[in-house]
Amino acid sequence: MEKPVHTLSELFEQLGLPSDSDAIEAFIAEHRPLPEGTRLPDAPFWNESQRHFLKEEWEEDADWAELVDTLNNRLR
């Protein structure tokens, strides 16, 4: 498996969220677990821009897709 192109911290920056490790852990703790059957981009805590970015990156299996999967798993 190849190393991700980006880091989780960079994903949070891309989403316009605080990106230091403590802020990431706090975000995950606050928003987990996602309700069963809720797709990550459909979670109620994203704004429209964040939702669009996550959906597009996931569906296109783009550079960020692996980190979007990581975030999805951490929020489960």
N, C-alpha and C positions, 0 to 999 in steps of 0.2 A: 504494500500500500504506500502510495506517495505521501509525502508530508504536505499538509494543507498549505495553500498559497498564503492564507491570511491567518491571523490569530483571533481568538475569541474577543480579546480586547479591541481589536480592529473592527470586528463585527459590531460591537456595542457603539464604537465611535461612528460607524456607518449609519447606525440606527438613531444617532443623536442622543445617546444615553451615556451617563458616566461610565468610564471604561476601566477604572482601576479594579484590581482583583476583589477588594472589599465591596465595592459598589456592585460588581457582577454577582457576587455571592448573595448580597442583600436583595437584589432584583429577583434572583432565582428563588430565594427563600420566601419572598413576598408573594410571588405569583404561582407557586406550585402547590398542589398538583393541578395540571390542566384537567378539566373535566374529560372523562372518557368520551371519545368520539370527536373531540374538538381538534381541528387541524391547527397547527401552530399559527399560521397567518390569520386564522379566524378568532384567535383569543381576544377577549374584550379590552385588554390593556394596551393594544397597539393603536397608533393613530393611522390614518389612511395611507400616508406615505410609507410608514414602516410596514404596514400590511402588504402593500403593493410590492415593496422591495423583497420581503421574505417569500411571498408567493412566486414572484418572477424568478428569483434565484433558485428556489427549490424545483420549480417546474422545468427550468432550462438546464438543470444540473450544472450551473455555472460555478465560477471560482469559489463563491461563498457557500455552495450547497452543502459541503461537508460540515462547515461550522453551523449552518442552519440546522442540520441534523443533530449536531452535538447539543445545541441549545434546546431543541425539541426534546431530546432524551433527558436532559438535565431538568426540564420543567415537568416531566412525567412523574 
